[in-house]
Amino acid sequence: MKELEYIEEPNILFAHGQKCTDARDGLSLFGPLNNLYGIKSGVVATKEGKSIFENYLNQIQKPIYNANNITRPMFPGFEAVFGCKWEAKSIVFKEVTNEEIGKHLYNESTHKRTYDLVSLFINKIISANKNEDERVDVWFVVVPDEIYKYCRPNSVMPKNMVQIKSLIKKSKAKTFRYEPTLFEDINNEEKAKEKEADTYNYDAQFHDQLKARLLEHTIPTQILRESTLAWKDFKNGFGVPLRDFSKIEGHLAWTISTAAFYKAGGKPWKLSDVRNGVCYLGLVYKKVEKSKNPRNACCAAQMFLDNGDGTVFKGEVGPWYNPEKGEFHLKPKEAKALLTQALDSYKEQNGDYPKEVFIHAKTRFNTQEWRAFQEVTPNETNLVGVTITKTKPLKLYKSKGDYTILRGNAFIVNERSAFLWTVGHVPKIQTALSMEVPNPIFIDINKGEADIRQVLKDILALTKLNYNACIYADGEPVTLRFADKIGEILTASTEIKAPPLAFKYYI
């Protein structure tokens, strides 16, 4: 049997050209890659939510520790880490009253209450963005836990809480969607039904719908539950916190602070020791559940460069899904259009086309779509298609020692495929990035030519670009880590207008 190979842990780059493997160490010791003068945050919340947000900002100005958890480093304080101010006294606040929330929350229809509550919050943001003289870097949507609980696809409002009855059933709403009325002089009741039917064009998921409907306005947001920021105050009947974050309190501060810094325009870190002229694309597919055609799916591409910048390009909706094989494949025209967008964007940012383009996907590329990709790729660019999946489980157990397999171990099957453990034991943090025996990801160079070891190094490095969670590393490369979430946002509405946008508008 072949022996395992070890891929060295990739470094990431911080201020003053300093490198290390842990984002939290790098930020604490050297500071972020670039500086911001400060963060001006907008807050849409109830008065209670505003107070919770302000209290939390005041808390993270000081060190925050994790109770009895040595595997999570303490948080030194926001200004100490990022070298800029983020203060409670300089927020722009737009109030959403409990009365306004109550008018929409207690609707029997999950789609209707979700749509109306999303409208309530985003209208405050859009209006402020147009009318306010003060610049806001990032908007924080702080929601009561009732919105989180009852504005999700499978949530059901208890009958004793319902104040507004649903006017139309889901099956009938589809009839309105596909066969709208041709008569203008319909009565008020029918108008109300048609209006409620329109809400079924949107997913009943508060987070995804809010992000989707703000894409055309290019407004970065961070959605937070009140009980996340003030978890100590939300208790059960026995006085115990409903969500006990004591062991990860410092981790929570790291994550919220890094996301805020990134969405405000900062660059916390970037990959180090990456080859120049390399572009990574992750293909995103999501079935359109609201479509008559079961084959219809939305497609997008996420482009990432060595500096961590991510851009999402929305493709066309079409019959890309094959239910017999469970695979997604683009037609030539759409494949060309999607890759052309990415290549032109790269050239605009860098002055020339990339030397290498690696396209990552969860399904194999077929000959038709790959030829289409090749036709729009410049001759000087090496195009490589890489399939990354978890469908071939391989578990390895150590005969000696107390720890699981090391992160970075690889079992190379042949020159085109390998198993890579992106989770596993990490000596640096004295723990494993997995709660169980780690599973590897399976990597297959499906099209094009590349060195399998270089591909493994690149993919391991791309697990360290998640600015939405300040952690040691992820289990998937960033090219595919958010693929499902981006797909859900792009299909959260049938009327999304999404120009090429920075990654921060989606996460």
C-alpha positions, 0 to 999 in steps of 0.5 A, a space after each residue: 500500500 502507498 504511504 501517506 504524503 504530508 502537505 505542509 500547513 499553508 501560511 497566510 500573510 498579515 501586516 508588514 509582510 509577516 506570515 503564520 499559519 493561524 489567522 488569530 495569531 497573525 492578527 494578534 501579533 501583526 495586525 490585518 493586511 490593510 488598515 481602516 480608519 474606523 468602522 461606521 456601522 448601521 443598525 436596524 433593530 428594535 430599541 432592545 436590539 440596539 441596546 444589545 448591539 451597543 453593549 456587545 460593541 463595548 464588551 469586545 473593546 476589552 479582552 474576552 476569554 473562553 471558559 475552560 477552553 484552551 483550544 480557542 484563543 482569547 480575543 484581545 479586544 477589537 482595536 488591539 487586533 485590528 488597529 481601528 475603532 468600532 464604537 457604539 457611540 457612532 452607529 446609525 440606528 434605524 428603529 423597527 418597533 415591536 408593533 411593526 414586527 407584530 403586524 407581520 409576524 403572526 401571519 399563518 402563511 410562512 411565506 407572507 410573514 417572512 416576505 413582509 418582515 424582510 421588507 420591513 427591515 430592508 426598506 429601512 436600510 434602503 431608505 437610509 442609504 439613499 437619504 442619509 448624509 452619513 456613510 455607513 460601511 456595513 449594516 447590522 440586522 439584529 433580529 428578535 429570536 421570534 423572527 429566526 424561529 418563525 421565518 424559516 421554510 419549515 417553521 409553523 406558527 402555533 395556532 394560538 398565536 395566529 392573528 392573520 389567517 392565510 388567504 391562499 394555499 401554496 398550491 393555489 399560489 402557484 396557479 396565480 404565479 403561472 396563470 395571473 389574472 387577466 382582469 384589472 377589475 377584480 375585487 379587493 379580496 382577490 387582489 389580496 390573494 394575488 398579493 399574498 401569492 406573489 410572496 411565494 416567489 420568494 423563499 421563506 428564509 429570512 436570512 437568504 431572502 434579505 441578502 437576495 433582495 439587497 444584492 441590487 443595492 450593493 449593501 453589505 449586511 451582517 444578520 445577528 440574533 439578539 440571543 447571539 450577542 446577549 446570550 447570557 440574558 436569554 434563559 430558560 425556566 431554570 435560569 440556565 442560558 438557552 444558548 451557552 456560549 461560555 466556552 466559545 465566547 472569545 471565538 464568537 468575538 473573533 468571528 463577528 469582528 473579522 466579518 465586520 472588518 472584512 465587510 467594511 472594506 478591510 482585508 484581514 489576511 491573504 494567502 502567502 506563497 501563492 503562485 502569481 497569475 493563478 485564478 480559482 473558480 468555484 461553480 455553484 448550482 442550485 435547483 430552482 424549486 419554484 420552477 415548473 421544469 424540474 431540470 431548471 437550476 441557477 448557476 454562478 461562479 465564485 472567483 478567488 485570487 491570491 489576495 482573498 478577493 472573491 467575486 460572484 458572477 450569476 449565470 443564466 437559469 436553465 435546464 442544467 440539472 440531470 435528475 437521472 444522474 444527479 449532476 449539473 451541466 451547462 450548455 455551451 452558450 451559458 458556459 462560455 458566458 460565465 467563464 468570459 465574465 470571470 476572465 474579463 474581470 480578472 484582466 480588468 483587475 490585473 491588467 492581463 489574463 491569468 496564467 492558470 485557471 482552476 475550476 472547482 466543482 462538485 460534479 464532473 465536467 462533461 465534454 460539451 461544456 469543457 470544450 465551451 470553456 476552452 473556446 473562450 480561454 486565451 491560449 496563454 492560460 492553462 485551464 484545469 477542471 477539478 472535481 471535489 467531492 465527499 462521496 468516496 469515504 475513506 477512514 484511516 485509524 491510527 494504531 498508536 497515539 491519542 490523536 486522529 490523522 493529521 490535517 494535511 495528510 494525503 493519499 495520492 491514488 494516481 497522477 490525477 486523483 487523491 484523498 486529502 484530509 483538510 480536517 484532522 489533528 492540528 498540533 499547533 492548536 492541540 486539537 482536531 478540526 473534527 468531532 469524529 474520525 475525520 473524512 477526507 475530500 476526494 480530489 480529481 483532476 477531471 479535465 486539463 493538466 496539472 500536478 496533483 501535488 500542487 493542486 492539493 497544496 492550493 486546495 489546502 491553502 484555500 481552506 484558510 480564506 473564510 473571513 466569515 469565521 475567524 478559525 484556523 481552517 475550514 474543511 472545504 476550500 472557499 471556492 466551494 465552502 459557500 456554494 450551497 449558501 450562495 445558490 440558496 441566496 440566488 434562488 431565494 427570489 425569482 426576480 433577483 438582479 445580481 450584477 457581478 458582486 464582491 463575495 462579502 454581499 453574499 455571506 
